Amino acid sequence: MAESRINSGRFDARALYDALDDQRRSRAMSWQQVAEETGVSSSTLTRTRHGGRMEVDGTLAMVRWLGRTIESFTYAALRRGTD
């Protein structure tokens, strides 16, 4: 049961990437423009897409650009449908 609570609080990098892609498309932006506006490198965006290791500062910058909270990208929040 404790493991279930720990896993439900884990961050979902793929959900962050999907949200970035949705926002990028709705604003008719390139990934390079997203990188410039968020202040993260293109390689950080690529790592996010592939679920690779992410740095806290870059993750927070992307979440802030989306106008969301970091908690909204946890597995538990995504199951509840929380933004």
N, C-alpha and C positions, 0 to 999 in steps of 0.2 A: 504494500500500500504506500509506504514512504517513497519507494522508487517511482511509482505512478505520479505522485505529486511533484517530484523532482523533474521527471520527463515532461510533464504538462507545462512547466515553467520555462522550458528550453526555448531558445530563440529559433525562429524559422527563417533562415536566410532566403530560401526560395520565395516565400511569401513577400519578403521585402523586395526582391527583384521583380516579382510580378507587379507589385504596386508601383514601383519605379517605371516599369515598362508601360503600364496603363496611363500613368501621368505623362510620360514622355510622348506617347501616341496622341493623347488628348490635346497636348500643346504643340503637336507637330514638330517635335524636337529630335535632333540626332543624339546619339549617346555621347558624343563629344560635347554637345551643348549641356547635357545633363551633368557631365563631369565638371564643366566650368561653373555652372550654377551652384552645384552642391559643394564644390571645393575639394572633391576627391578625384583621384586619378582614374583614367580609363581602366587600368588594371584592377583597381579596387572594384569597379562595377563588374568586370569580368569574373573576379573571384566570387562576388555575391551571386552571380548567375550560376556558377558551378558549385556553390555551397562550400567554397574554400574558407580558409582562415581569414577572419576579418578583424580589423583593428577597431577599438572602441570609438575613437574620434571620427573615423570615416563612417561608421555605422550610425552614430548619432547625427552626423551631418546629413546623411541620406534621409533618415527618419524625420528630421526637422524640416527638410525641404518638402517632404510630403505633408507636413502639418499634422503628423500623427505622434503617438507616444511609442516608446520602445516596447512597452508592455503589450501593445496591440499586435505585435508580431510574435508573441509566444504561442505555442501550440494550444494552450488552454484558452486564450482569448480568441484565437481563430476558430476553435470548435464552438465557442459561444456566439461567434459572429460579432465580436466587439471590435470597434475601430478606435 
